[in-house]
Amino acid sequence: MSLKKWSGQLPLHLMILPGLILILIYNYGPMFGFVIAFEKFVPAKGIFGSKWAGLDNFRYVLEMPETKLILLNTIYIALMKIIAGLIVPIVTALLLNEIKKEFIKRGVQTLIYLPHFLSWIILGGILIDILSPTNGIVNQFLGIFGIEPIYFLGDNSWFRFVLVASDAWKEFGFNTIVYLAALTSINPALYEAAIVDGANRWKQTLNVTLPGMAPIIILLLTLSLGNVLNAGFDQVFNLYSPQVYETGDIIDTFVYRIGLVDAQYGVATAVGLFKSVVSMIFISLSYYIAYRFANYRIF
């Protein structure tokens, strides 16, 4: 690169520099802490003074009786969230696309998009009040039909459903906008040709709309593979309790308890490192699939 061209781009590089420094400090700097996974870490001795343990922490985690259950919970909840996060916004986008009044469509989009901006601390408090077995509005409504109160957040048979449904409620508005944007890219001439061939609205949806949305659907689905081990710490932590550990405990909440609560820092780091390695593999796989089938590229 010539000196003249470099000097012309220097202001742009200087603008990037603060963000790059922050990434190096907060994203890459802490990665050195993965050494704790191979130590019997004692905070008073620090990383360099703690005794080396090799793979003992990993063996300890694999021998724990709850490890298999926690892994299954994480994968099950994450997969259900991915499926719900795919179906609900697609259906909503198709329904909104049929609304002819533009102000109604915009109003509905705004209402369903608002929960995306709320944290799980706020939404967790709202859900606890709504789903309360004593005075929650849901159980009061069920009581009208003679149904006994349901302890949604304390019953293992209901807790996973609450996690998936509430996550879909929070995020489907954002994904709906993505699919609505995909709908605008479909050539209107295809609908005109379908009408000439005698296709009704249902057949137009099956043969024109969904195939036109297919590239975006495949792209978002493949990219979501990287979140298979991310079942949502913020959500689960604000909603779960010891009564639902059997079906609601995930890797992130398990790491929190054994690391910060029980002070088993080496074991917690080992679990976190294992999750990071597996997640990296899934993310790499998802980007490859997105490139292979949806022609998606990072740059």
N, C-alpha and C positions, 0 to 999 in steps of 0.2 A: 504494500500500500504506500503510495507516495506521501511525502510529508505534507503537501498541500491538502490532500484529501483527508489525512489524519487530523490535521488542525481544524478542518471544517466539521469533523465529527466529534471533536473533543468535548464540546458542551453536552452532547448527548451522552457520552460516556460518563461525564461528571454527574449527570442527573441520575444515572443508574447506580453510581457508586454507593450512595447511602443505603439503598435497598439491598445491594449485594453484601455490604458489611453486616447488615442486620440478619440476613439469611445465614451468613457464615457463623455469626455469634450464636443465634438462637436455634438454628436448624442443624448445622453441621458440628458446631462445638460440643453440644451435649452428647453426640454420638460416641465420644470417647468413653462415656460412662458404661458402655456395654461390657467393659472389662469386669464390672461388678458381677456379671452373670457367672463368671468363672472363679469367684472368690467367696470366702466366708467373710463377707463385708462387715466391718465394724466401723460405724461413723467416727468414733474417737481416733481410730488409726488411719482413716482415709483410704483412698484407693491403693496407694503405694505401700501402705503399712499393713494392710489386711492379708491374711493367709490365703495362698492359692488353693483352690478346690477342684480345679479341672472341670469335669463334667458331672460332678456330684450333685449340683443344683438341678441339672436337667433330669438326672436319674430320680431324684427326690420328687420332682413334679410328676414324672411319668408313673411313679409308684403310688401317688396319692389316689385314693378311691374316687374322689369327686372330679378328677381331671377329665375323664371320658365324658361324664355328664355335662360338664361346663363347655367342652368343645362341641358336643352335639347341640346344646342349647344355642350357642353362638351361631353355628352354621344354620340351624333351623330357623331362628328368628331373622337372621340376615337374608336368607333366601326368600322367606315369606314377605319381607319388606320389599325386596327387589321385585317380586311378582306383583304385589299390590301397587308398588310405585310405577309399574309399567301399565297395568290394566286400567286402574282408576283414571289417570290423566288422559289416556287415549279415549276412553269412553266419554269423559267430560268434554274433551276437545271436539269430538264428533257431534255431541249434543249442542255445544255452543255454536258450532259451525252452521247449525240449522236455524239459529235465531236470526231473523231478518232485521229486527230493530237494533240498530247499532248501539244506542245508549243503554239498552238492557244488557247486551253482551258485555259492554265495557264495565257496567256496574257489577255484574256477576264475576267477571275476571278480577276486579279489585277486591271483592269480598273474599273469594277463595284464595287470593294471593296473600292476604294480610297475615295469617298464621305463620307463614314462612319467616317473617321478621321477628317473631316472638321467641324468646329463649325457653328452654325446657324447664327452667325454674318457674317461670310464670305459668306456662301451660301445665306443668306438673301440679301446681296449686289449684288451677282450674279443674283439672281432671279429678283430683282428690275430692273436691267439693261436689262435682257433678255425680261421681260414682260412689259417693258415700252410702253405706248400707243403711244408715239411719235416716238422714234427711237429704240425700242426694236426689236430684230431679229425675234421674233415670229410674231409680228404684221406686220413687213416688209414682211415676207413670206406670211402671209394671204392677204396682199395688192396685191400680184401678182395675186390672184384669185378674186380680186375685193371686198374682205371682209373688212368692216369698222373696224378700230382699236378697240380693246377690252381692257377695263381697268380691267385687271385680278385681281389686288390687291385693286381695289376700287369699285368693283361691287359685291353686295351681292349674286348674282346668280352664280358667278364664284369663289368666294374666298375660299369656302370650298373645291371645286375641286382642287384648287391650293395647299391647305394645304395637302390634302391626297396624291396627285400625287408627290409633292416634298418630302414628308416624305418617300413614297415608293421608290423614286429614291435614296434617301440618305442611306436607311437602307437595301434595298433588297440584296445588295452584301454580307453583313455579314450573313444574313439568308440563302442565297443560298449556302454558304460554309457548313452550318450545314446540309442542305438537301443532298448535294453532299456526305458528310460523311456518311449519312444514306444509300445512294445508294450503297456505297462500301460494306455494311454489308449484302446485299442481295446475297443469294447463287446462283452462276452462273448456277448450275445444274437445277434450276427452269426455266431459260430461255431456256436451251437446251431441257427440257421436253416440254416447250410450242412450240418450233419450230417443234419438232417431231409431236406434235398434230396439226400442221398447222396454228399456230397463227402468224399473221403478227405483225409488230412493234407496231401498235396501240393497238391490243389486248394484246400484251405482257405488254404494259404500264398499261392498265386497270386491268389486272388479276395478274400481277407479281410485277411490279414496285410500283404502288400506294399502294397495300396492304402491301408491304415490308416497305414502308415509313410511314405507318399509325401510328405506336407507337410514332414516333418523331412528326408527325403532331398533334396528339392528345395532346401530352405533351406540345408542344409550344403553342398550342391554349388555353389549360386550364390555363397555367401559365400567359398568356396575359390577363386573366380576371381581374387580379389585377390592370391593367392599364386603366380600364374603365373610371375612373375619371381623368386620366392624358392625356389630349389632346395635351400636348407639349407646355409648357410656352415659352421656348426659341424661338421656331419656330414662334408661333403666335405673340409674342411680337415684333419680328424683322420684321414682314410682315404686321401686321394689322394697321388700322387707324380708326378714328371715323366714316368714311363712311361705314365701314363693321362691326361695333359693333353688328348689328342685327343678323348676321350669324357667326361672327368670335370671339365674346367675350366669353371667357371660365372662369371657376372658378378661375384659377391661375392669369389670367390678371385682373379679377375683384378684387381679393384680393389685388393685387399690387396697383390698382388705389385707392381703398377706404382706404387702409392702409398707403402706403407711400406717395401717392399724396394728398389725402384728409385728412390724419392724423386721420382717424377713426380706431384707433388701436384695440379697443375692438371688433368692428363689423368684422374687417378683421380677427382677431384671431378666432372669432366664426365660420366664414365660413371655415377657414383652419382646425379647429378642427372637424367640421362636415365632411369635405372631408376626413380627416385622418381616422376617425372612419369607414366610409363607405368603404374606400379603404382597411382597415384592414380586414373587413368582406369579401370583394371580394378576397383578397389575401389568407385568410384562406380557403375559399371555393375552390379556384383554386388549392391549394396544396392538399386538400382532394380529389378533382376530379382526379388530376394527379396521386395520390397514388392509387386511386380506379380503374382507367381505364388504366393507363400506368405504374403502379408499380414503380412510381417515389418516391424517398425518399430523404430528405435533408441530412440525415446522416445514 
